[in-house]
Amino acid sequence: MIKPIPLSLLIHKVIYEEYAERSGWGETYLPPVTLENVLVQPVSNINRSNTAEEKRYKAILFFDMTHSKPLVKFKERSKVTFEGEVMYVQKVNTLYALSTTPHHIEVELV
């Protein structure tokens, strides 16, 4: 079994607002939840073409299944606020690390 992500690396807190639905008045979200013991790692992932430069995502949120709290069901289009910056969940990757139970979740943020 692979050890959890060390608690000493999970140095951040974020506010997570799960996407609820789109209505005639815009996007709606569930009440905010503070996630503790997570890691937000900024990334530079730029796609260049002849016509445009597109930044795919700003950061990856690491949520460890042992140390990060509380457990939430990450959902695309949800909001994550980190150090005052609002980002949105683009993709959720659950990693199992040689086990049948999840080891950690990597959330791509735009």
Buried (B, 14 or more C-beta within 10 A) or exposed (E): EEEBBEEEBBEBBBEBBBBBEEEEEEBEBBEEEEBEBBBBEEEEEEEEEEEEEEEEBBBBBBBBBEBBBEEBEBBEBBBBBBEEEEBBBBBBEEEEEEEEEBBBBBBBBE
